[in-house]
Amino acid sequence: MGKTKNGRRYPEELRARAVRMVLDHESEYAIRSAAILPISQKVGCSGDSLRIWVKQHETDTGKRDGLTTSERDRIRELERENRQLRAVLFDPPFQNIGNAKYQTRLRMRCIGIPSSERSRSEARLSGLTRKSLIAEAVREILKNTA
């Protein structure tokens, strides 16, 4: 079974059903791992995968400490945006471009400012230092995500 388009090998419905089965039949076994093994074989996944799914379900429902799935997704999204900003603002190609107007347009395109707003933003961003440009980009992202 290969990975699907969202990068997960098993569909969400299968995961939820398997976790529900483990939680329903857990009382019939002495320990949880004894309940996980036969259910994982029925479902067609490894015991470790099912164990991880059960632990994550407990975290999401508040029965266990840790990051919930939504918190993990938000952190992953913020880290990706951070990487993109660092790539745009600190890459050597941007520092070597002589034309400041072209450099500002290129940065705004990479940050994601629409072309309809670029002329207004360009006037505002031209002549700014790198530090203030970073602060402006972070404010823009925070405004868009809020």
trRosetta pair geometry for C-beta under 8 A, 3 or more apart (Angstrom, degrees):
i j d omega theta_ij theta_ji phi_ij phi_ji
1 9 5.9 97 116 -179 106 97
1 10 7.5 50 131 -80 145 67
1 44 7.7 93 -21 139 145 120
2 9 7.3 -132 143 -128 21 82
3 7 5.8 -14 -178 -150 126 34
3 8 6.8 135 -152 68 82 13
3 9 5.3 -62 -99 -83 61 68
4 7 7.2 -47 70 20 67 17
4 8 5.8 -17 41 66 106 65
4 9 7.1 158 -4 -114 83 19
4 11 7.3 76 -35 -80 156 68
8 11 7.6 119 108 -95 116 24
8 12 7.5 57 102 -58 158 73
10 14 4.9 -109 175 82 102 129
10 15 5.6 121 112 -56 118 90
10 45 6.0 -14 -72 -86 148 131
10 49 7.4 111 -4 163 142 140
11 14 4.8 95 63 5 83 103
11 15 7.2 -148 98 -5 45 87
12 15 5.6 -53 -150 36 36 114
12 16 6.3 34 155 -19 68 106
13 16 5.9 -55 -147 37 30 109
13 17 6.2 30 155 -19 64 108
14 17 5.8 -55 -145 38 29 111
14 18 6.2 28 157 -19 65 108
14 43 6.4 125 -179 -166 99 109
14 45 7.9 131 143 -35 120 127
15 18 5.9 -59 -148 37 27 109
15 19 6.3 24 156 -17 65 108
15 53 5.2 -150 -161 -141 98 140
16 19 5.9 -55 -147 37 30 110
16 20 6.2 31 154 -20 64 108
17 20 5.7 -56 -148 37 29 113
17 21 6.4 32 152 -22 64 105
17 43 7.5 160 96 -114 101 117
18 21 5.6 -52 -150 33 32 113
18 22 6.6 32 153 -19 64 102
18 39 6.1 131 -157 151 81 111
18 40 7.2 63 -161 -95 128 55
18 43 4.5 19 -97 -92 118 160
18 45 6.9 -10 -112 30 167 131
18 50 5.5 -108 152 -124 129 105
18 53 6.5 51 90 91 115 153
19 22 5.8 -53 -151 34 33 110
19 23 6.4 27 154 -13 66 108
19 50 7.6 -176 -78 -161 61 78
19 53 5.3 -122 -72 132 107 108
19 54 5.4 166 -130 -92 88 65
19 57 4.8 124 -166 -40 148 158
20 23 5.9 -58 -146 41 30 107
20 24 6.1 29 155 -20 66 110
21 24 5.8 -58 -144 38 28 110
21 25 6.0 -3 168 6 66 115
21 39 5.0 162 114 -142 123 130
21 42 7.8 -117 153 75 164 135
21 43 7.6 -177 41 -57 149 118
22 25 6.6 -74 -138 52 22 90
22 26 5.9 49 159 -61 63 97
22 32 7.3 49 179 -163 110 91
22 35 5.6 115 -148 127 73 113
22 36 5.8 22 -122 -94 124 69
22 39 5.5 -156 -74 64 78 166
22 50 6.6 150 -57 167 141 113
22 54 5.3 -72 93 -91 153 130
23 26 5.8 -24 -139 -10 26 122
23 54 7.3 166 -55 -136 87 104
23 57 7.8 -103 -49 110 130 145
25 28 5.1 -42 -172 25 73 120
25 29 7.1 52 141 -10 83 104
25 35 5.3 164 106 -151 93 114
25 39 6.8 163 56 -65 138 126
26 29 6.4 -75 -161 42 38 99
26 32 5.8 -8 -140 -113 108 76
26 35 4.8 -108 -107 2 54 176
28 35 6.9 116 63 -101 86 107
29 32 7.2 124 89 -99 123 19
29 34 4.0 -175 -175 93 131 111
29 35 4.2 -158 23 -56 145 87
30 34 5.9 52 48 22 78 154
31 34 5.1 100 63 1 76 104
31 35 7.7 -147 101 -1 45 87
32 35 5.6 -60 -157 37 42 109
32 36 6.1 42 149 -26 74 106
32 51 7.9 107 129 -122 114 90
32 54 7.5 178 179 124 129 160
33 36 5.3 -49 -141 33 38 116
33 37 6.6 47 161 -31 66 98
33 47 7.3 55 -157 176 82 128
33 51 7.2 5 -106 -95 79 123
34 37 6.4 -43 -149 19 28 112
35 38 7.3 -69 -164 40 33 94
35 39 6.4 17 155 -7 67 121
36 39 6.0 -76 -150 47 30 107
36 40 5.7 30 161 -25 72 112
36 47 5.3 96 128 -154 109 89
36 50 5.2 162 -162 102 100 122
36 51 5.5 30 -151 -71 161 81
36 54 7.1 -101 -100 -11 116 147
37 40 6.0 -56 -143 33 23 109
37 41 6.7 21 158 -17 60 106
37 47 5.2 -8 -98 -103 62 128
38 41 5.6 -55 -150 35 35 112
38 42 6.4 37 152 -20 67 104
39 42 5.6 -52 -149 35 35 113
39 43 6.2 27 155 -14 68 109
39 50 6.5 156 97 -167 103 159
40 43 5.8 -58 -141 43 31 107
40 45 5.3 -91 -157 77 85 75
40 46 6.2 -15 177 138 134 17
40 47 4.5 -164 30 -87 166 55
40 49 7.1 131 -136 60 119 90
40 50 4.3 -130 -88 -5 104 144
41 44 7.6 39 -178 -73 27 34
43 50 7.0 125 50 -85 145 126
45 49 4.6 -96 161 76 117 136
45 50 5.7 133 92 -48 118 93
46 49 4.6 100 59 1 84 101
46 50 7.2 -157 93 -1 47 85
47 50 5.8 -59 -151 41 34 108
47 51 6.1 39 151 -24 68 107
48 51 5.5 -52 -145 35 32 115
48 52 6.4 33 156 -19 65 104
49 52 5.9 -58 -153 36 30 110
49 53 6.4 30 150 -20 65 106
50 53 5.5 -51 -147 34 35 114
50 54 6.4 36 154 -20 66 103
51 54 5.9 -55 -151 34 30 110
51 55 6.5 29 152 -17 64 106
52 55 5.7 -54 -147 37 33 111
52 56 6.3 31 155 -18 66 106
53 56 5.8 -56 -148 38 30 110
53 57 6.3 34 152 -23 65 105
54 57 5.6 -52 -148 33 32 114
54 58 6.5 32 152 -18 64 104
55 58 5.7 -55 -152 35 32 111
55 59 6.5 33 150 -19 65 104
55 64 6.5 -67 -164 70 69 171
56 59 5.5 -52 -149 36 36 114
56 60 6.2 36 153 -20 67 105
56 69 6.5 67 177 -64 112 100
57 60 5.7 -54 -146 37 31 111
57 61 6.3 16 158 -7 65 111
58 61 6.1 -63 -142 45 28 101
58 63 4.2 -79 -164 71 86 110
58 64 4.1 60 123 -3 109 117
59 62 7.9 49 180 -65 27 20
59 63 7.6 -81 -61 57 24 69
59 64 4.7 -59 -76 77 63 102
59 65 7.4 -21 -122 103 87 16
59 66 4.3 -53 -128 69 129 112
59 67 7.0 21 167 73 137 35
59 68 5.9 -176 134 -97 93 55
59 69 7.9 125 94 -32 109 71
60 68 5.0 99 -110 -144 61 93
60 69 5.5 0 -91 -1 118 100
67 71 4.5 -130 -166 92 90 123
67 72 5.1 111 131 -59 124 84
67 75 7.3 -33 -159 -3 149 140
68 71 4.7 95 53 8 75 103
68 72 7.0 -137 96 -5 39 87
69 72 5.7 -54 -149 36 32 113
69 73 6.4 33 153 -20 65 105
70 73 5.6 -51 -147 36 33 113
70 74 6.4 34 154 -20 65 105
71 74 5.7 -53 -147 36 32 112
71 75 6.4 32 154 -18 65 105
72 75 5.8 -55 -148 37 30 110
72 76 6.3 32 153 -20 65 107
73 76 5.7 -55 -148 36 30 113
73 77 6.3 32 153 -20 65 106
74 77 5.7 -53 -148 36 31 113
74 78 6.4 28 155 -15 65 107
75 78 5.8 -57 -146 40 31 109
75 79 6.2 32 155 -20 66 107
76 79 5.8 -55 -147 36 29 111
76 80 6.5 31 153 -21 63 105
77 80 5.8 -54 -151 33 30 112
77 81 6.6 28 153 -16 64 105
78 81 5.7 -52 -147 38 34 111
78 82 6.2 39 152 -23 65 106
79 82 5.4 -52 -147 35 32 116
79 83 6.5 36 153 -20 64 102
80 83 5.7 -51 -151 34 32 112
80 84 6.5 31 151 -18 64 105
81 84 5.6 -55 -149 37 33 112
81 85 6.3 33 154 -19 67 105
81 141 5.9 128 178 -160 137 145
82 85 5.8 -54 -147 36 30 110
82 86 6.3 29 155 -17 64 107
83 86 5.8 -57 -147 38 29 110
83 87 6.2 30 155 -21 65 107
84 87 5.7 -55 -148 35 29 112
84 88 6.3 25 155 -17 65 107
84 110 7.5 -175 173 162 93 92
85 88 5.8 -58 -147 38 31 108
85 89 5.9 4 165 -1 69 116
85 111 7.3 47 -108 -113 76 86
85 134 7.3 95 168 -141 117 80
85 137 5.8 147 -136 130 113 134
85 138 7.2 58 -143 -75 161 74
85 141 7.3 -69 -69 -37 130 152
86 89 6.3 -67 -132 49 25 95
86 90 5.4 -24 -174 24 66 121
87 90 7.3 -61 -106 52 12 81
87 91 5.7 29 -178 -49 54 114
87 110 7.8 -133 100 176 93 134
88 91 6.9 -40 -132 5 10 111
88 94 7.2 78 172 -55 49 150
88 107 5.8 109 168 -141 110 72
88 110 4.1 164 -115 119 120 135
88 111 6.0 144 152 -63 171 73
88 137 7.7 178 87 -141 133 160
89 94 7.1 -92 -149 72 22 165
89 107 7.2 63 -89 -138 65 115
89 130 6.8 122 -177 -165 101 94
89 133 6.7 167 -127 109 113 112
89 134 5.6 80 -156 -89 162 90
89 137 6.9 -140 -63 22 129 160
90 94 7.8 86 68 47 3 128
91 94 5.3 93 72 2 84 101
91 95 7.7 -161 100 -4 48 89
92 95 5.4 -61 -150 38 45 111
92 96 6.2 34 158 -18 76 110
93 96 6.0 -65 -147 39 32 106
93 97 6.9 42 157 -37 66 98
94 97 6.1 -44 -153 11 34 113
94 103 6.1 103 -161 -152 77 101
94 106 7.0 -167 -111 100 91 127
94 107 6.7 73 -134 -75 131 98
97 102 6.1 -126 170 95 130 108
97 103 4.5 160 91 -82 129 100
97 106 7.2 138 -28 26 175 150
99 102 3.9 52 96 17 117 114
99 103 6.4 169 91 -17 60 86
100 103 5.3 -54 -144 37 33 116
100 104 6.3 37 156 -22 66 103
100 126 6.4 94 134 -148 114 86
100 127 7.3 56 162 -65 148 50
101 104 5.9 -52 -150 33 29 110
101 105 6.6 29 152 -16 62 105
101 122 7.1 43 -149 -172 78 120
101 126 6.7 -2 -96 -111 67 120
102 105 5.7 -54 -149 37 33 112
102 106 6.2 33 154 -20 66 108
103 106 5.8 -56 -148 37 29 112
103 107 6.4 29 154 -19 63 106
104 107 5.8 -54 -148 36 30 110
104 108 6.3 27 156 -16 65 108
104 122 5.5 111 124 -138 130 78
104 125 5.1 149 -151 105 119 116
104 126 5.6 -55 -60 -86 164 69
105 108 5.9 -59 -148 39 29 108
105 109 6.3 30 155 -21 65 106
105 118 6.4 51 -126 -174 79 132
105 122 6.6 6 -75 -105 75 119
106 109 5.8 -53 -147 34 30 112
106 110 6.4 25 155 -14 63 107
107 110 5.8 -60 -150 40 31 108
107 111 6.1 28 154 -18 67 109
107 125 7.7 -152 81 158 127 149
107 133 7.0 -23 161 -178 158 132
107 137 7.9 -95 164 -80 109 129
108 111 5.6 -53 -140 39 32 110
108 113 4.1 -53 -174 44 95 125
108 118 5.4 132 119 -123 150 94
108 121 5.9 131 -121 106 141 134
108 122 7.0 -80 -19 -77 156 76
108 125 7.0 173 -64 31 114 164
109 112 7.8 47 175 -70 27 23
109 113 7.3 -72 -71 51 28 78
109 115 8.0 24 -99 -78 88 80
109 118 7.8 12 -63 -102 73 134
111 137 5.3 -119 -125 -134 137 108
111 140 6.8 48 161 88 130 145
111 141 7.9 -112 -170 -60 97 97
113 117 5.5 -108 175 85 96 112
113 118 5.8 125 115 -85 112 73
113 121 5.5 -70 179 44 155 170
113 140 7.2 -46 -79 -173 100 153
114 117 5.2 77 67 16 83 99
114 118 7.2 -125 104 -33 42 85
115 118 5.2 -32 -146 -3 41 124
117 120 5.6 -61 -166 47 61 109
117 121 5.4 53 141 -18 87 114
118 121 5.6 -65 -138 48 30 106
118 122 5.5 43 159 -37 70 106
119 122 5.5 -43 -139 26 26 118
119 123 7.0 28 158 -17 57 99
120 123 6.3 -57 -161 31 29 106
120 124 6.7 20 148 -11 63 112
121 124 5.4 -63 -151 43 37 112
121 125 5.6 22 157 -12 75 115
122 125 6.0 -63 -136 45 26 100
122 126 6.0 37 162 -40 65 102
123 126 6.2 -39 -138 14 25 113
125 128 5.4 -69 -164 7 55 128
125 133 6.6 71 -156 -114 102 93
125 136 6.7 -178 -105 107 97 164
128 132 4.5 -119 -174 88 106 117
128 133 4.9 134 108 -61 122 84
128 136 7.0 -7 173 -7 167 142
129 132 4.9 87 55 13 81 100
129 133 6.9 -141 95 -8 40 89
130 133 5.6 -55 -146 36 31 115
130 134 6.5 35 154 -22 64 102
131 134 5.9 -52 -154 31 30 111
131 135 6.6 28 150 -16 63 106
132 135 5.5 -51 -147 38 38 113
132 136 6.2 41 152 -22 67 104
133 136 5.6 -52 -146 36 32 112
133 137 6.3 32 154 -19 64 106
134 137 5.8 -55 -147 36 30 110
134 138 6.3 28 155 -17 65 107
135 138 5.8 -55 -147 37 30 110
135 139 6.4 32 154 -19 64 106
136 139 5.7 -54 -148 36 30 112
136 140 6.3 34 152 -22 64 107
137 140 5.6 -53 -148 34 32 115
137 141 6.5 30 154 -17 64 105
138 141 5.8 -54 -149 37 32 110
138 142 6.2 30 155 -16 65 108
139 142 5.8 -58 -146 40 29 110
139 143 6.2 32 155 -22 65 108
140 143 5.8 -55 -148 34 27 112
140 144 6.4 22 154 -15 63 108
141 144 5.8 -59 -148 39 31 108
141 145 6.2 19 158 -11 68 111
142 145 6.0 -60 -139 42 29 103
142 146 6.1 36 160 -32 65 108
143 146 6.1 -51 -145 24 26 113
